[in-house]
């Protein structure tokens, strides 16, 4: 790499802003876990209905592929 590439940093910028050191964000982790558990509580009871709809769509799709279109054989 050469020093004349457009994206290369040429000097350090001095600033009065203190350096930010990351920290664990326990509040957002807790919120994410609660959100996930809420979705699980809502979606697990719906799972049998989703399974039935999926099976019916698969069976009707298979029946549509096996039947002749327009009565022609």
PDB file of N, CA, C, O and CB in Angstrom:
ATOM      1  N   UNK A   1       0.837  -1.179   0.000  1.00  0.00           N
ATOM      2  CA  UNK A   1       0.000   0.000   0.000  1.00  0.00           C
ATOM      3  C   UNK A   1       0.881   1.240   0.000  1.00  0.00           C
ATOM      4  O   UNK A   1       1.924   1.278   0.653  1.00  0.00           O
ATOM      5  CB  UNK A   1      -0.952  -0.001   1.210  1.00  0.00           C
ATOM      6  N   UNK A   2       0.465   2.207  -0.709  1.00  0.00           N
ATOM      7  CA  UNK A   2       1.213   3.457  -0.688  1.00  0.00           C
ATOM      8  C   UNK A   2       0.503   4.474   0.193  1.00  0.00           C
ATOM      9  O   UNK A   2      -0.668   4.307   0.534  1.00  0.00           O
ATOM     10  CB  UNK A   2       1.393   4.012  -2.114  1.00  0.00           C
ATOM     11  N   UNK A   3       1.222   5.524   0.555  1.00  0.00           N
ATOM     12  CA  UNK A   3       0.648   6.564   1.414  1.00  0.00           C
ATOM     13  C   UNK A   3      -0.321   7.470   0.676  1.00  0.00           C
ATOM     14  O   UNK A   3      -0.998   8.290   1.297  1.00  0.00           O
ATOM     15  CB  UNK A   3       1.746   7.396   2.017  1.00  0.00           C
ATOM     16  N   UNK A   4      -0.395   7.335  -0.625  1.00  0.00           N
ATOM     17  CA  UNK A   4      -1.213   8.259  -1.404  1.00  0.00           C
ATOM     18  C   UNK A   4      -2.582   7.687  -1.753  1.00  0.00           C
ATOM     19  O   UNK A   4      -3.282   8.266  -2.584  1.00  0.00           O
ATOM     20  CB  UNK A   4      -0.490   8.637  -2.668  1.00  0.00           C
ATOM     21  N   UNK A   5      -2.984   6.585  -1.156  1.00  0.00           N
ATOM     22  CA  UNK A   5      -4.318   6.037  -1.389  1.00  0.00           C
ATOM     23  C   UNK A   5      -5.346   6.952  -0.744  1.00  0.00           C
ATOM     24  O   UNK A   5      -5.071   7.535   0.305  1.00  0.00           O
ATOM     25  CB  UNK A   5      -4.438   4.590  -0.831  1.00  0.00           C
ATOM     26  N   UNK A   6      -6.537   7.095  -1.351  1.00  0.00           N
ATOM     27  CA  UNK A   6      -7.521   8.048  -0.837  1.00  0.00           C
ATOM     28  C   UNK A   6      -8.035   7.731   0.566  1.00  0.00           C
ATOM     29  O   UNK A   6      -8.408   8.653   1.291  1.00  0.00           O
ATOM     30  CB  UNK A   6      -8.677   8.108  -1.771  1.00  0.00           C
ATOM     31  N   UNK A   7      -8.068   6.468   0.972  1.00  0.00           N
ATOM     32  CA  UNK A   7      -8.633   6.126   2.265  1.00  0.00           C
ATOM     33  C   UNK A   7      -7.608   6.049   3.387  1.00  0.00           C
ATOM     34  O   UNK A   7      -7.974   5.777   4.531  1.00  0.00           O
ATOM     35  CB  UNK A   7      -9.341   4.832   2.162  1.00  0.00           C
ATOM     36  N   UNK A   8      -6.350   6.279   3.090  1.00  0.00           N
ATOM     37  CA  UNK A   8      -5.308   6.136   4.103  1.00  0.00           C
ATOM     38  C   UNK A   8      -5.323   7.316   5.070  1.00  0.00           C
ATOM     39  O   UNK A   8      -5.498   8.463   4.658  1.00  0.00           O
ATOM     40  CB  UNK A   8      -3.932   6.014   3.440  1.00  0.00           C
ATOM     41  N   UNK A   9      -5.137   7.030   6.361  1.00  0.00           N
ATOM     42  CA  UNK A   9      -5.057   8.076   7.379  1.00  0.00           C
ATOM     43  C   UNK A   9      -3.630   8.609   7.384  1.00  0.00           C
ATOM     44  O   UNK A   9      -2.675   7.836   7.448  1.00  0.00           O
ATOM     45  CB  UNK A   9      -5.469   7.535   8.798  1.00  0.00           C
ATOM     46  N   UNK A  10      -3.488   9.914   7.317  1.00  0.00           N
ATOM     47  CA  UNK A  10      -2.153  10.501   7.217  1.00  0.00           C
ATOM     48  C   UNK A  10      -1.639  11.035   8.538  1.00  0.00           C
ATOM     49  O   UNK A  10      -0.427  11.064   8.754  1.00  0.00           O
ATOM     50  CB  UNK A  10      -2.155  11.603   6.206  1.00  0.00           C
ATOM     51  N   UNK A  11      -2.529  11.463   9.435  1.00  0.00           N
ATOM     52  CA  UNK A  11      -2.053  11.961  10.720  1.00  0.00           C
ATOM     53  C   UNK A  11      -3.120  11.699  11.779  1.00  0.00           C
ATOM     54  O   UNK A  11      -4.284  11.459  11.459  1.00  0.00           O
ATOM     55  CB  UNK A  11      -1.709  13.477  10.640  1.00  0.00           C
ATOM     56  N   UNK A  12      -2.716  11.748  13.015  1.00  0.00           N
ATOM     57  CA  UNK A  12      -3.624  11.543  14.125  1.00  0.00           C
ATOM     58  C   UNK A  12      -4.323  12.856  14.441  1.00  0.00           C
ATOM     59  O   UNK A  12      -3.689  13.911  14.493  1.00  0.00           O
ATOM     60  CB  UNK A  12      -2.875  11.001  15.365  1.00  0.00           C
ATOM     61  N   UNK A  13      -5.617  12.787  14.648  1.00  0.00           N
ATOM     62  CA  UNK A  13      -6.384  13.983  14.996  1.00  0.00           C
ATOM     63  C   UNK A  13      -6.415  14.103  16.506  1.00  0.00           C
ATOM     64  O   UNK A  13      -6.819  13.173  17.203  1.00  0.00           O
ATOM     65  CB  UNK A  13      -7.830  13.928  14.408  1.00  0.00           C
ATOM     66  N   UNK A  14      -5.994  15.235  17.001  1.00  0.00           N
ATOM     67  CA  UNK A  14      -6.014  15.463  18.451  1.00  0.00           C
ATOM     68  C   UNK A  14      -7.363  16.061  18.822  1.00  0.00           C
ATOM     69  O   UNK A  14      -7.889  16.909  18.101  1.00  0.00           O
ATOM     70  CB  UNK A  14      -4.840  16.405  18.901  1.00  0.00           C
ATOM     71  N   UNK A  15      -7.915  15.625  19.930  1.00  0.00           N
ATOM     72  CA  UNK A  15      -9.230  16.095  20.348  1.00  0.00           C
ATOM     73  C   UNK A  15      -9.262  16.252  21.867  1.00  0.00           C
ATOM     74  O   UNK A  15      -8.467  15.645  22.584  1.00  0.00           O
ATOM     75  CB  UNK A  15     -10.336  15.121  19.875  1.00  0.00           C
ATOM     76  N   UNK A  16     -10.190  17.072  22.338  1.00  0.00           N
ATOM     77  CA  UNK A  16     -10.349  17.243  23.782  1.00  0.00           C
ATOM     78  C   UNK A  16     -11.372  16.262  24.346  1.00  0.00           C
ATOM     79  O   UNK A  16     -11.539  16.157  25.561  1.00  0.00           O
ATOM     80  CB  UNK A  16     -10.768  18.679  24.105  1.00  0.00           C
ATOM     81  N   UNK A  17     -12.045  15.557  23.468  1.00  0.00           N
ATOM     82  CA  UNK A  17     -13.041  14.585  23.903  1.00  0.00           C
ATOM     83  C   UNK A  17     -12.336  13.363  24.476  1.00  0.00           C
ATOM     84  O   UNK A  17     -11.442  12.814  23.833  1.00  0.00           O
ATOM     85  CB  UNK A  17     -13.972  14.182  22.731  1.00  0.00           C
ATOM     86  N   UNK A  18     -12.721  12.926  25.674  1.00  0.00           N
ATOM     87  CA  UNK A  18     -12.053  11.754  26.249  1.00  0.00           C
ATOM     88  C   UNK A  18     -12.382  10.495  25.444  1.00  0.00           C
ATOM     89  O   UNK A  18     -13.455  10.381  24.851  1.00  0.00           O
ATOM     90  CB  UNK A  18     -12.468  11.565  27.727  1.00  0.00           C
ATOM     91  N   UNK A  19     -11.458   9.577  25.438  1.00  0.00           N
ATOM     92  CA  UNK A  19     -11.629   8.315  24.736  1.00  0.00           C
ATOM     93  C   UNK A  19     -12.776   7.526  25.356  1.00  0.00           C
ATOM     94  O   UNK A  19     -12.879   7.441  26.580  1.00  0.00           O
ATOM     95  CB  UNK A  19     -10.327   7.494  24.766  1.00  0.00           C
ATOM     96  N   UNK A  20     -13.645   6.945  24.517  1.00  0.00           N
ATOM     97  CA  UNK A  20     -14.777   6.155  25.005  1.00  0.00           C
ATOM     98  C   UNK A  20     -14.344   4.706  25.151  1.00  0.00           C
ATOM     99  O   UNK A  20     -13.869   4.085  24.201  1.00  0.00           O
ATOM    100  CB  UNK A  20     -15.997   6.269  24.049  1.00  0.00           C
ATOM    101  N   UNK A  21     -14.513   4.191  26.332  1.00  0.00           N
ATOM    102  CA  UNK A  21     -14.260   2.772  26.562  1.00  0.00           C
ATOM    103  C   UNK A  21     -15.616   2.089  26.704  1.00  0.00           C
ATOM    104  O   UNK A  21     -16.462   2.510  27.493  1.00  0.00           O
ATOM    105  CB  UNK A  21     -13.358   2.538  27.838  1.00  0.00           C
ATOM    106  N   UNK A  22     -15.801   1.051  25.942  1.00  0.00           N
ATOM    107  CA  UNK A  22     -17.069   0.332  25.957  1.00  0.00           C
ATOM    108  C   UNK A  22     -17.329  -0.321  27.293  1.00  0.00           C
ATOM    109  O   UNK A  22     -16.410  -0.564  28.075  1.00  0.00           O
ATOM    110  CB  UNK A  22     -17.097  -0.708  24.869  1.00  0.00           C
ATOM    111  N   UNK A  23     -18.585  -0.599  27.541  1.00  0.00           N
ATOM    112  CA  UNK A  23     -18.967  -1.277  28.771  1.00  0.00           C
ATOM    113  C   UNK A  23     -20.076  -2.260  28.441  1.00  0.00           C
ATOM    114  O   UNK A  23     -20.766  -2.084  27.437  1.00  0.00           O
ATOM    115  CB  UNK A  23     -19.418  -0.262  29.867  1.00  0.00           C
ATOM    116  N   UNK A  24     -20.267  -3.276  29.244  1.00  0.00           N
ATOM    117  CA  UNK A  24     -21.372  -4.194  29.002  1.00  0.00           C
ATOM    118  C   UNK A  24     -22.700  -3.468  29.186  1.00  0.00           C
ATOM    119  O   UNK A  24     -22.855  -2.653  30.095  1.00  0.00           O
ATOM    120  CB  UNK A  24     -21.287  -5.414  29.942  1.00  0.00           C
ATOM    121  N   UNK A  25     -23.635  -3.769  28.329  1.00  0.00           N
ATOM    122  CA  UNK A  25     -24.926  -3.099  28.364  1.00  0.00           C
ATOM    123  C   UNK A  25     -25.976  -4.078  28.904  1.00  0.00           C
ATOM    124  O   UNK A  25     -26.750  -4.659  28.143  1.00  0.00           O
ATOM    125  CB  UNK A  25     -25.323  -2.573  26.946  1.00  0.00           C
ATOM    126  N   UNK A  26     -25.985  -4.246  30.213  1.00  0.00           N
ATOM    127  CA  UNK A  26     -26.848  -5.238  30.856  1.00  0.00           C
ATOM    128  C   UNK A  26     -28.321  -4.920  30.665  1.00  0.00           C
ATOM    129  O   UNK A  26     -29.143  -5.833  30.588  1.00  0.00           O
ATOM    130  CB  UNK A  26     -26.532  -5.326  32.337  1.00  0.00           C
ATOM    131  N   UNK A  27     -28.673  -3.632  30.587  1.00  0.00           N
ATOM    132  CA  UNK A  27     -30.091  -3.276  30.427  1.00  0.00           C
ATOM    133  C   UNK A  27     -30.632  -3.786  29.090  1.00  0.00           C
ATOM    134  O   UNK A  27     -31.735  -4.327  29.026  1.00  0.00           O
ATOM    135  CB  UNK A  27     -30.280  -1.744  30.526  1.00  0.00           C
ATOM    136  N   UNK A  28     -29.849  -3.609  28.026  1.00  0.00           N
ATOM    137  CA  UNK A  28     -30.307  -4.060  26.719  1.00  0.00           C
ATOM    138  C   UNK A  28     -30.296  -5.578  26.622  1.00  0.00           C
ATOM    139  O   UNK A  28     -31.136  -6.156  25.932  1.00  0.00           O
ATOM    140  CB  UNK A  28     -29.444  -3.461  25.622  1.00  0.00           C
ATOM    141  N   UNK A  29     -29.361  -6.230  27.299  1.00  0.00           N
ATOM    142  CA  UNK A  29     -29.351  -7.687  27.318  1.00  0.00           C
ATOM    143  C   UNK A  29     -30.614  -8.206  27.997  1.00  0.00           C
ATOM    144  O   UNK A  29     -31.241  -9.150  27.517  1.00  0.00           O
ATOM    145  CB  UNK A  29     -28.091  -8.216  28.037  1.00  0.00           C
ATOM    146  N   UNK A  30     -30.978  -7.594  29.101  1.00  0.00           N
ATOM    147  CA  UNK A  30     -32.196  -7.993  29.810  1.00  0.00           C
ATOM    148  C   UNK A  30     -33.422  -7.751  28.942  1.00  0.00           C
ATOM    149  O   UNK A  30     -34.311  -8.599  28.867  1.00  0.00           O
ATOM    150  CB  UNK A  30     -32.326  -7.228  31.137  1.00  0.00           C
ATOM    151  N   UNK A  31     -33.471  -6.597  28.287  1.00  0.00           N
ATOM    152  CA  UNK A  31     -34.603  -6.292  27.411  1.00  0.00           C
ATOM    153  C   UNK A  31     -34.695  -7.302  26.268  1.00  0.00           C
ATOM    154  O   UNK A  31     -35.791  -7.736  25.912  1.00  0.00           O
ATOM    155  CB  UNK A  31     -34.476  -4.866  26.848  1.00  0.00           C
ATOM    156  N   UNK A  32     -33.561  -7.676  25.698  1.00  0.00           N
ATOM    157  CA  UNK A  32     -33.558  -8.660  24.612  1.00  0.00           C
ATOM    158  C   UNK A  32     -34.052 -10.016  25.070  1.00  0.00           C
ATOM    159  O   UNK A  32     -34.796 -10.681  24.349  1.00  0.00           O
ATOM    160  CB  UNK A  32     -32.167  -8.798  24.034  1.00  0.00           C
ATOM    161  N   UNK A  33     -33.653 -10.430  26.250  1.00  0.00           N
ATOM    162  CA  UNK A  33     -34.103 -11.726  26.779  1.00  0.00           C
ATOM    163  C   UNK A  33     -35.607 -11.701  27.048  1.00  0.00           C
ATOM    164  O   UNK A  33     -36.311 -12.659  26.729  1.00  0.00           O
ATOM    165  CB  UNK A  33     -33.334 -12.083  28.077  1.00  0.00           C
ATOM    166  N   UNK A  34     -36.098 -10.614  27.631  1.00  0.00           N
ATOM    167  CA  UNK A  34     -37.536 -10.497  27.907  1.00  0.00           C
ATOM    168  C   UNK A  34     -38.322 -10.474  26.595  1.00  0.00           C
ATOM    169  O   UNK A  34     -39.381 -11.093  26.501  1.00  0.00           O
ATOM    170  CB  UNK A  34     -37.834  -9.218  28.738  1.00  0.00           C
ATOM    171  N   UNK A  35     -37.818  -9.774  25.594  1.00  0.00           N
ATOM    172  CA  UNK A  35     -38.476  -9.714  24.277  1.00  0.00           C
ATOM    173  C   UNK A  35     -38.532 -11.101  23.639  1.00  0.00           C
ATOM    174  O   UNK A  35     -39.565 -11.501  23.101  1.00  0.00           O
ATOM    175  CB  UNK A  35     -37.733  -8.727  23.340  1.00  0.00           C
ATOM    176  N   UNK A  36     -37.423 -11.829  23.702  1.00  0.00           N
ATOM    177  CA  UNK A  36     -37.378 -13.183  23.157  1.00  0.00           C
ATOM    178  C   UNK A  36     -38.366 -14.104  23.868  1.00  0.00           C
ATOM    179  O   UNK A  36     -39.080 -14.867  23.218  1.00  0.00           O
ATOM    180  CB  UNK A  36     -35.965 -13.749  23.267  1.00  0.00           C
ATOM    181  N   UNK A  37     -38.410 -14.036  25.194  1.00  0.00           N
ATOM    182  CA  UNK A  37     -39.330 -14.888  25.946  1.00  0.00           C
ATOM    183  C   UNK A  37     -40.787 -14.533  25.634  1.00  0.00           C
ATOM    184  O   UNK A  37     -41.643 -15.414  25.566  1.00  0.00           O
ATOM    185  CB  UNK A  37     -39.065 -14.760  27.456  1.00  0.00           C
ATOM    186  N   UNK A  38     -41.062 -13.244  25.445  1.00  0.00           N
ATOM    187  CA  UNK A  38     -42.416 -12.831  25.051  1.00  0.00           C
ATOM    188  C   UNK A  38     -42.810 -13.406  23.705  1.00  0.00           C
ATOM    189  O   UNK A  38     -43.938 -13.865  23.529  1.00  0.00           O
ATOM    190  CB  UNK A  38     -42.517 -11.314  25.006  1.00  0.00           C
ATOM    191  N   UNK A  39     -41.888 -13.386  22.756  1.00  0.00           N
ATOM    192  CA  UNK A  39     -42.173 -13.972  21.443  1.00  0.00           C
ATOM    193  C   UNK A  39     -42.393 -15.480  21.549  1.00  0.00           C
ATOM    194  O   UNK A  39     -43.265 -16.032  20.878  1.00  0.00           O
ATOM    195  CB  UNK A  39     -41.027 -13.675  20.465  1.00  0.00           C
ATOM    196  N   UNK A  40     -41.613 -16.136  22.379  1.00  0.00           N
ATOM    197  CA  UNK A  40     -41.778 -17.580  22.557  1.00  0.00           C
ATOM    198  C   UNK A  40     -43.153 -17.871  23.146  1.00  0.00           C
ATOM    199  O   UNK A  40     -43.841 -18.786  22.695  1.00  0.00           O
ATOM    200  CB  UNK A  40     -40.662 -18.156  23.468  1.00  0.00           C
ATOM    201  N   UNK A  41     -43.556 -17.096  24.154  1.00  0.00           N
ATOM    202  CA  UNK A  41     -44.859 -17.310  24.793  1.00  0.00           C
ATOM    203  C   UNK A  41     -45.988 -17.091  23.784  1.00  0.00           C
ATOM    204  O   UNK A  41     -47.006 -17.781  23.837  1.00  0.00           O
ATOM    205  CB  UNK A  41     -45.033 -16.362  26.008  1.00  0.00           C
ATOM    206  N   UNK A  42     -45.815 -16.142  22.872  1.00  0.00           N
ATOM    207  CA  UNK A  42     -46.859 -15.885  21.874  1.00  0.00           C
ATOM    208  C   UNK A  42     -46.852 -16.915  20.746  1.00  0.00           C
ATOM    209  O   UNK A  42     -47.917 -17.320  20.278  1.00  0.00           O
ATOM    210  CB  UNK A  42     -46.688 -14.492  21.292  1.00  0.00           C
ATOM    211  N   UNK A  43     -45.685 -17.340  20.308  1.00  0.00           N
ATOM    212  CA  UNK A  43     -45.605 -18.183  19.118  1.00  0.00           C
ATOM    213  C   UNK A  43     -45.739 -19.677  19.401  1.00  0.00           C
ATOM    214  O   UNK A  43     -46.196 -20.412  18.526  1.00  0.00           O
ATOM    215  CB  UNK A  43     -44.312 -17.935  18.424  1.00  0.00           C
ATOM    216  N   UNK A  44     -45.368 -20.146  20.562  1.00  0.00           N
ATOM    217  CA  UNK A  44     -45.480 -21.585  20.836  1.00  0.00           C
ATOM    218  C   UNK A  44     -46.937 -22.056  20.804  1.00  0.00           C
ATOM    219  O   UNK A  44     -47.201 -23.120  20.244  1.00  0.00           O
ATOM    220  CB  UNK A  44     -44.859 -21.912  22.200  1.00  0.00           C
ATOM    221  N   UNK A  45     -47.893 -21.319  21.375  1.00  0.00           N
ATOM    222  CA  UNK A  45     -49.287 -21.769  21.238  1.00  0.00           C
ATOM    223  C   UNK A  45     -49.794 -21.723  19.793  1.00  0.00           C
ATOM    224  O   UNK A  45     -50.718 -22.459  19.448  1.00  0.00           O
ATOM    225  CB  UNK A  45     -50.188 -20.916  22.111  1.00  0.00           C
ATOM    226  N   UNK A  46     -49.214 -20.883  18.951  1.00  0.00           N
ATOM    227  CA  UNK A  46     -49.636 -20.802  17.552  1.00  0.00           C
ATOM    228  C   UNK A  46     -48.976 -21.863  16.680  1.00  0.00           C
ATOM    229  O   UNK A  46     -49.396 -22.066  15.540  1.00  0.00           O
ATOM    230  CB  UNK A  46     -49.326 -19.430  16.999  1.00  0.00           C
ATOM    231  N   UNK A  47     -47.967 -22.534  17.184  1.00  0.00           N
ATOM    232  CA  UNK A  47     -47.224 -23.507  16.398  1.00  0.00           C
ATOM    233  C   UNK A  47     -48.098 -24.631  15.819  1.00  0.00           C
ATOM    234  O   UNK A  47     -47.908 -24.969  14.650  1.00  0.00           O
ATOM    235  CB  UNK A  47     -46.143 -24.103  17.247  1.00  0.00           C
ATOM    236  N   UNK A  48     -49.036 -25.228  16.553  1.00  0.00           N
ATOM    237  CA  UNK A  48     -49.883 -26.268  15.947  1.00  0.00           C
ATOM    238  C   UNK A  48     -50.708 -25.737  14.770  1.00  0.00           C
ATOM    239  O   UNK A  48     -50.883 -26.438  13.773  1.00  0.00           O
ATOM    240  CB  UNK A  48     -50.819 -26.856  17.002  1.00  0.00           C
ATOM    241  N   UNK A  49     -51.213 -24.511  14.878  1.00  0.00           N
ATOM    242  CA  UNK A  49     -51.996 -23.944  13.776  1.00  0.00           C
ATOM    243  C   UNK A  49     -51.113 -23.670  12.568  1.00  0.00           C
ATOM    244  O   UNK A  49     -51.528 -23.905  11.433  1.00  0.00           O
ATOM    245  CB  UNK A  49     -52.694 -22.652  14.218  1.00  0.00           C
ATOM    246  N   UNK A  50     -49.903 -23.179  12.796  1.00  0.00           N
ATOM    247  CA  UNK A  50     -48.978 -22.951  11.696  1.00  0.00           C
ATOM    248  C   UNK A  50     -48.605 -24.268  11.026  1.00  0.00           C
ATOM    249  O   UNK A  50     -48.469 -24.328   9.804  1.00  0.00           O
ATOM    250  CB  UNK A  50     -47.721 -22.230  12.192  1.00  0.00           C
ATOM    251  N   UNK A  51     -48.441 -25.311  11.811  1.00  0.00           N
ATOM    252  CA  UNK A  51     -48.122 -26.629  11.263  1.00  0.00           C
ATOM    253  C   UNK A  51     -49.276 -27.152  10.411  1.00  0.00           C
ATOM    254  O   UNK A  51     -49.044 -27.711   9.339  1.00  0.00           O
ATOM    255  CB  UNK A  51     -47.803 -27.621  12.395  1.00  0.00           C
ATOM    256  N   UNK A  52     -50.512 -26.979  10.869  1.00  0.00           N
ATOM    257  CA  UNK A  52     -51.678 -27.421  10.108  1.00  0.00           C
ATOM    258  C   UNK A  52     -51.774 -26.664   8.789  1.00  0.00           C
ATOM    259  O   UNK A  52     -52.017 -27.274   7.748  1.00  0.00           O
ATOM    260  CB  UNK A  52     -52.965 -27.227  10.927  1.00  0.00           C
ATOM    261  N   UNK A  53     -51.588 -25.351   8.813  1.00  0.00           N
ATOM    262  CA  UNK A  53     -51.647 -24.549   7.586  1.00  0.00           C
ATOM    263  C   UNK A  53     -50.545 -24.983   6.623  1.00  0.00           C
ATOM    264  O   UNK A  53     -50.779 -25.072   5.418  1.00  0.00           O
ATOM    265  CB  UNK A  53     -51.516 -23.038   7.910  1.00  0.00           C
ATOM    266  N   UNK A  54     -49.356 -25.250   7.136  1.00  0.00           N
ATOM    267  CA  UNK A  54     -48.258 -25.685   6.286  1.00  0.00           C
ATOM    268  C   UNK A  54     -48.553 -27.043   5.639  1.00  0.00           C
ATOM    269  O   UNK A  54     -48.312 -27.239   4.448  1.00  0.00           O
ATOM    270  CB  UNK A  54     -46.966 -25.758   7.096  1.00  0.00           C
ATOM    271  N   UNK A  55     -49.082 -27.980   6.447  1.00  0.00           N
ATOM    272  CA  UNK A  55     -49.409 -29.306   5.903  1.00  0.00           C
ATOM    273  C   UNK A  55     -50.500 -29.228   4.848  1.00  0.00           C
ATOM    274  O   UNK A  55     -50.408 -29.885   3.811  1.00  0.00           O
ATOM    275  CB  UNK A  55     -49.844 -30.247   7.023  1.00  0.00           C
ATOM    276  N   UNK A  56     -51.546 -28.422   5.103  1.00  0.00           N
ATOM    277  CA  UNK A  56     -52.633 -28.285   4.122  1.00  0.00           C
ATOM    278  C   UNK A  56     -52.100 -27.678   2.830  1.00  0.00           C
ATOM    279  O   UNK A  56     -52.475 -28.112   1.741  1.00  0.00           O
ATOM    280  CB  UNK A  56     -53.782 -27.413   4.690  1.00  0.00           C
ATOM    281  N   UNK A  57     -51.236 -26.686   2.940  1.00  0.00           N
ATOM    282  CA  UNK A  57     -50.690 -26.068   1.722  1.00  0.00           C
ATOM    283  C   UNK A  57     -49.822 -27.056   0.952  1.00  0.00           C
ATOM    284  O   UNK A  57     -49.843 -27.061  -0.279  1.00  0.00           O
ATOM    285  CB  UNK A  57     -49.871 -24.811   2.074  1.00  0.00           C
ATOM    286  N   UNK A  58     -49.061 -27.890   1.653  1.00  0.00           N
ATOM    287  CA  UNK A  58     -48.251 -28.904   0.974  1.00  0.00           C
ATOM    288  C   UNK A  58     -49.138 -29.939   0.281  1.00  0.00           C
ATOM    289  O   UNK A  58     -48.868 -30.326  -0.856  1.00  0.00           O
ATOM    290  CB  UNK A  58     -47.313 -29.598   1.976  1.00  0.00           C
ATOM    291  N   UNK A  59     -50.189 -30.384   0.957  1.00  0.00           N
ATOM    292  CA  UNK A  59     -51.080 -31.385   0.368  1.00  0.00           C
ATOM    293  C   UNK A  59     -51.841 -30.831  -0.823  1.00  0.00           C
ATOM    294  O   UNK A  59     -51.985 -31.519  -1.833  1.00  0.00           O
ATOM    295  CB  UNK A  59     -52.059 -31.897   1.410  1.00  0.00           C
ATOM    296  N   UNK A  60     -52.330 -29.607  -0.728  1.00  0.00           N
ATOM    297  CA  UNK A  60     -53.056 -29.017  -1.865  1.00  0.00           C
ATOM    298  C   UNK A  60     -52.109 -28.736  -3.022  1.00  0.00           C
ATOM    299  O   UNK A  60     -52.507 -28.849  -4.182  1.00  0.00           O
ATOM    300  CB  UNK A  60     -53.769 -27.717  -1.442  1.00  0.00           C
ATOM    301  N   UNK A  61     -50.871 -28.376  -2.734  1.00  0.00           N
ATOM    302  CA  UNK A  61     -49.890 -28.171  -3.800  1.00  0.00           C
ATOM    303  C   UNK A  61     -49.558 -29.466  -4.507  1.00  0.00           C
ATOM    304  O   UNK A  61     -49.406 -29.475  -5.729  1.00  0.00           O
ATOM    305  CB  UNK A  61     -48.624 -27.551  -3.244  1.00  0.00           C
ATOM    306  N   UNK A  62     -49.439 -30.573  -3.763  1.00  0.00           N
ATOM    307  CA  UNK A  62     -49.168 -31.876  -4.359  1.00  0.00           C
ATOM    308  C   UNK A  62     -50.362 -32.335  -5.185  1.00  0.00           C
ATOM    309  O   UNK A  62     -50.187 -32.892  -6.269  1.00  0.00           O
ATOM    310  CB  UNK A  62     -48.837 -32.912  -3.272  1.00  0.00           C
ATOM    311  N   UNK A  63     -51.580 -32.106  -4.679  1.00  0.00           N
ATOM    312  CA  UNK A  63     -52.774 -32.504  -5.418  1.00  0.00           C
ATOM    313  C   UNK A  63     -52.903 -31.687  -6.702  1.00  0.00           C
ATOM    314  O   UNK A  63     -53.326 -32.219  -7.728  1.00  0.00           O
ATOM    315  CB  UNK A  63     -54.032 -32.333  -4.545  1.00  0.00           C
ATOM    316  N   UNK A  64     -52.548 -30.418  -6.660  1.00  0.00           N
ATOM    317  CA  UNK A  64     -52.635 -29.575  -7.848  1.00  0.00           C
ATOM    318  C   UNK A  64     -51.620 -30.007  -8.905  1.00  0.00           C
ATOM    319  O   UNK A  64     -51.904 -29.916 -10.100  1.00  0.00           O
ATOM    320  CB  UNK A  64     -52.414 -28.106  -7.473  1.00  0.00           C
ATOM    321  N   UNK A  65     -50.453 -30.470  -8.491  1.00  0.00           N
ATOM    322  CA  UNK A  65     -49.444 -30.931  -9.456  1.00  0.00           C
ATOM    323  C   UNK A  65     -49.842 -32.255 -10.090  1.00  0.00           C
ATOM    324  O   UNK A  65     -49.501 -32.504 -11.246  1.00  0.00           O
ATOM    325  CB  UNK A  65     -48.081 -31.074  -8.774  1.00  0.00           C
ATOM    326  N   UNK A  66     -50.566 -33.124  -9.354  1.00  0.00           N
ATOM    327  CA  UNK A  66     -50.926 -34.438  -9.877  1.00  0.00           C
ATOM    328  C   UNK A  66     -52.154 -34.393 -10.776  1.00  0.00           C
ATOM    329  O   UNK A  66     -52.283 -35.228 -11.671  1.00  0.00           O
ATOM    330  CB  UNK A  66     -51.168 -35.394  -8.738  1.00  0.00           C
ATOM    331  N   UNK A  67     -53.059 -33.443 -10.562  1.00  0.00           N
ATOM    332  CA  UNK A  67     -54.261 -33.397 -11.392  1.00  0.00           C
ATOM    333  C   UNK A  67     -53.939 -32.734 -12.725  1.00  0.00           C
ATOM    334  O   UNK A  67     -53.141 -31.797 -12.775  1.00  0.00           O
ATOM    335  CB  UNK A  67     -55.404 -32.640 -10.670  1.00  0.00           C
ATOM    336  N   UNK A  68     -54.562 -33.219 -13.824  1.00  0.00           N
ATOM    337  CA  UNK A  68     -54.323 -32.616 -15.138  1.00  0.00           C
ATOM    338  C   UNK A  68     -54.966 -31.225 -15.199  1.00  0.00           C
ATOM    339  O   UNK A  68     -56.021 -30.989 -14.610  1.00  0.00           O
ATOM    340  CB  UNK A  68     -54.884 -33.526 -16.272  1.00  0.00           C
ATOM    341  N   UNK A  69     -54.321 -30.326 -15.911  1.00  0.00           N
ATOM    342  CA  UNK A  69     -54.805 -28.959 -16.035  1.00  0.00           C
ATOM    343  C   UNK A  69     -55.792 -28.884 -17.187  1.00  0.00           C
ATOM    344  O   UNK A  69     -55.484 -29.322 -18.296  1.00  0.00           O
ATOM    345  CB  UNK A  69     -53.635 -27.970 -16.247  1.00  0.00           C
ATOM    346  N   UNK A  70     -56.980 -28.330 -16.937  1.00  0.00           N
ATOM    347  CA  UNK A  70     -57.988 -28.146 -17.981  1.00  0.00           C
ATOM    348  C   UNK A  70     -58.654 -29.425 -18.443  1.00  0.00           C
ATOM    349  O   UNK A  70     -59.343 -29.418 -19.463  1.00  0.00           O
ATOM    350  CB  UNK A  70     -57.374 -27.484 -19.147  1.00  0.00           C
ATOM    351  N   UNK A  71     -58.475 -30.508 -17.736  1.00  0.00           N
ATOM    352  CA  UNK A  71     -59.133 -31.770 -18.094  1.00  0.00           C
ATOM    353  C   UNK A  71     -58.417 -32.523 -19.206  1.00  0.00           C
ATOM    354  O   UNK A  71     -58.929 -33.545 -19.663  1.00  0.00           O
ATOM    355  CB  UNK A  71     -60.555 -31.504 -18.512  1.00  0.00           C
ATOM    356  N   UNK A  72     -57.266 -32.068 -19.658  1.00  0.00           N
ATOM    357  CA  UNK A  72     -56.542 -32.755 -20.707  1.00  0.00           C
ATOM    358  C   UNK A  72     -55.673 -33.841 -20.090  1.00  0.00           C
ATOM    359  O   UNK A  72     -55.076 -33.652 -19.030  1.00  0.00           O
ATOM    360  CB  UNK A  72     -55.690 -31.767 -21.527  1.00  0.00           C
ATOM    361  N   UNK A  73     -55.611 -34.998 -20.782  1.00  0.00           N
ATOM    362  CA  UNK A  73     -54.760 -36.084 -20.278  1.00  0.00           C
ATOM    363  C   UNK A  73     -53.807 -36.525 -21.336  1.00  0.00           C
ATOM    364  O   UNK A  73     -53.005 -37.431 -21.106  1.00  0.00           O
ATOM    365  CB  UNK A  73     -55.592 -37.267 -19.805  1.00  0.00           C
TER     366      UNK A  73
END
